Amino acid sequence: MDPQQLRTFVTVARLASFSEAARELGYTQSAVSQQIAALEADLGAALLVRRPVGPTGAGQRLLEHAAPLLVRLEAA
């Protein structure tokens, strides 16, 4: 799992918007979509519902663990 993809996923889920996440992260919307698609392919599960944007069941479970993982990565 790529930490940048995880950060992107958390940002999209928090903002409930691919375009808002792109603005906050300084990416294009296409880049955000590609990162989410790559993360979903890597994990073998859909993580976000696209309209309206929100986490799936699998996405919600990942969100529960994502924040502590990202904090540990930044500390390392």
Rosetta blueprint (number, residue, H / E / L):
1 M L
2 D L
3 P H
4 Q H
5 Q H
6 L H
7 R H
8 T H
9 F H
10 V H
11 T H
12 V H
13 A H
14 R H
15 L H
16 A L
17 S L
18 F H
19 S H
20 E H
21 A H
22 A H
23 R H
24 E H
25 L H
26 G L
27 Y L
28 T L
29 Q H
30 S H
31 A H
32 V H
33 S H
34 Q H
35 Q H
36 I H
37 A H
38 A H
39 L H
40 E H
41 A H
42 D H
43 L H
44 G L
45 A L
46 A L
47 L L
48 L E
49 V E
50 R E
51 R L
52 P L
53 V E
54 G E
55 P E
56 T L
57 G H
58 A H
59 G H
60 Q H
61 R H
62 L H
63 L H
64 E H
65 H H
66 A H
67 A H
68 P H
69 L H
70 L H
71 V H
72 R H
73 L H
74 E H
75 A H
76 A L
